[in-house]
Amino acid sequence: MSVWSIADLHLSLSTPKPMDVFGSRWRGYTEKIEKNWRAVVKDGDTVVIPGDVSWAMRLPEAEADFRFIDSLPGEKIVGKGNHDLWWTTVSKMERFLSDAGITSIKFLYNNAYLRDGAVIAGTRGWFPEERLMVSKALADADFKKLVEREEIRLRASLEAGDKLRREAGLPDAPIIVYLHFPPLFEGFRVDGMMDAMRGFGVTRCFFGHVHGKYSVPASVEEDGMTLSLISADYLGFVPHLDVK
């Protein structure tokens, strides 16, 4: 059993939205995802997808994208990204998948999972400043509140993960955090999230959201943590091996 990760699949099987407008690397990306995923991920593995899974606007429109993900090997744990406008309550999403016969997908939201001797925790995250706004629709958003809300969700996930490892008799099991937005990137730092992770002894954090910056380092070290970029295009659409 292994744990892999890849963010920002940006699937659009039923709501066409060509991604090659963002560069030639995205040309034929759905086929690249499938080919590369099948080459490395095995049944029994887990793949964490921290956000921007589908361009669908509503949950029913995302069904084709979920069926594509479900057809690939392994269990998938999906987090929320800023473009996942189909996202609703976890209970509604779980019921939708169950009704559709989709069985390999779970959601990461105020909870955690224990897989292969490690805890999987995380949340969407958010940027701390308005100049990093991701949508004109957020022009009047209270960024301070958005960040604070995500910090609360991260702490809830970390607490759930800590409980899982204690109940399993593995109090020292590592907690790996998966965020959509980077908590630290090119001079920006979300102090509350970094502090929360440090408080639970997190040493590995993976994030997506960043596209087109292929010369940035794959990982940086800060506060005893390794923070790694796992956007699909940055990875060349090959899932990243996190735990073996």
N, C-alpha and C positions, 0 to 999 in steps of 0.2 A: 504493500500500500504506500502511495506517495501523495503528497499535497502539492498541487500546482496552482498557478494564478495567471490571469490575463484580464485586463480591464478594457473597457471601451470597444466592445464588439461592434456597436453601432449597426446592428442588423436591420434590414428593411425589406424583408421578403414579401410582405403584403402591402407595405406603404413605401414604394420606391423613392429612395433619396440617395442618389449616387454620391459616393464619398471621394471619387477620384478628382473632384474639384479641389480637394485639399492636397493633391499631389499624386504622382504616378504610383507611389508606394501603395495607394489604396485600390489601384485597379485590380479587379478580380479578387477582392479581399475575402469575400465569403468562401470562395473555393480554397483560398490559402488557409483560412482558419480551419476548415474541415480537414484538408490534407495534413497540415502540420499537427493538429490536435490528435488525429488518429495515429500519427507516427510515434507519438510519445506517451499519450495517456492510455492507461489500461483499465479494464473493468476492475472495480475495487478501489481505484484512486479517487481523489476528491479534487475538484477544480473550483477555485474561488474566483468569482467575476464581480469585482467591486465597482459596479455602476456603468451607466450608459450602455445598456444591453440592447435596447431596441428603440427605433425612431417612432414606434407606434404612439399615437396620442391617447388611445383608450385601450383597456385591457384586452377586449376581444380582438382588436387589430394586431395584438402582439402574439396571437396564437401560433402563427406560422413560424415566427422567430423562436418561440419556446419549443415547438416541435423539432426544429432544427437542432437546438441545443440538446434536447432530450435524446436525439438520435445518436449523439456523440458518446464515446465511452466515459464512464465514471459518474460519480455523484457531482452535482453542481450546486454551489452555495452562492446565491446572487444577492448583491448589495445594491443600494440605490445611488443613481447618479443624477446630475442636474438635468439631463435630457430624458430621463425615464418618466415621462409625463403620464404613462399608463399606470404607474404605481398607485395602488390604493391601500386599503388595510390588508394586513397579512392574512387575516382570516378569509377575506374575499379572494385574495390571490391564490391561497391554498385550495379553496373550494373550486375556483376556476380551473386550476391545473388538474385537480382530482376528477372533475367532470369531463375534462378533455382526455383523461387517461395518461397524463404526463406525470411520470413517477420519480424522475431522477433529480428534480430541482427543489431546492429549499431556499428560504430567504433569511438574510442576515439583517436583523432590525431589532434593537434592544435586547438581543439574545446572544448566544455563543454556542459553539460546537466543539466537541473534543474528538479530534481525529488524529490517528497515528501518533499518539503520545504528545500532541500539541493542542492548544486551545486556539480556535479561530474566533476572533472578535472584530468588531469594527462598526463603522457608520459612514454616512455620506461625507461629512465634513463640510467646510465652507471656507472661502477666502475671507480674510479679515478686513479688507478695504474695498471701498466702492470702485476704485479705478480698475479693479480686477473683475468688474461686473460681467456676468456670463450671458445676460439677456437684457434687452431694452425694457422688457416687462418688469424688470426688477429695479427700475430707476428710482422708485420711491420706497424700496425695501429698507428695513432697519437691519443693517448688516451686523450690528452688535448683537441684536437678538438672535439672528440666524446662527451666528457663531456660538453663542451661549447655548442655544437649543441643541446644536450638534455636540457640544461638549457634554451636555447632560446625557445624550444618547450614547456617547462613547463610554462614559462612566458606567451606565447601566449595562452595557455589553461587557465591559471589563469585570464588573461585579458578578455578572452571570457566569463568565468564564472562570473566575476564581472559585465560585461555588462548585462548578462542574469538576474542576480538578481536585478540590478537597473531597468531594463526595466519592470520587473515583480512587481516592487514596494516592493521588499524584500531586501533592501540594507544590512541587517544584517544576511541574510541567510548564514549558514555555508558553507564553501567550503571544500569538502573532496577530498583529492588527492590520486590517485591510480598510483603507479609506478610498473614497473617490477623489476628493481634492487633496493635494499635498499639504501636510501640516507644516512643511518647511520647504521653501523653493525660491531660489534666486533673490534672497534678501527678505522674503516674507516668512513670518513665523507665527503660528497660532499657539500662543503660550499655554492656553488652557489645555489644549489637546496634548501638547508635548509633556506638560506637567502630569496629566492623568496617566499617560503611558508610562512615564518614569516611575510614578507611584505604585504601579503594579508590576514593575520589573520588566517591562517590555523591552526586548532587544532587537526586534525586527518589525518593521512597518513597511507595507507596500501600498502604493497609490497609483492612480491613473490620471485622467483628465488632460494631461499635457500632450499636445500633438505638435508635430513639425519641428521639434527641438531635438534633432537626432545627435547633436554633438555634446549634449549635456552628459555628465557622468551617470552611469547606471545606478550608482548608489552613493550616498554621502553618510558620514558618521557625525552624530550629534547626541550629546547627553547619554552616551553609552549605547545608542541605538544605531542600527543600520537602516536607512530609509531608501527604498528602491522604487524606481519608476517602472511600471508594468503596463503602460498603455499598449494596446495591441500593435499599433503601427511602429512604436518604438522597439517592440520585441520582434518585429518582422513577422507578426502573427503566429508566433510559436509560444505556447504556454511556458511559463517560467517554473522551474522546479524549486519549491520552497522547502519541503521536508521529504526525505527519503528514508 
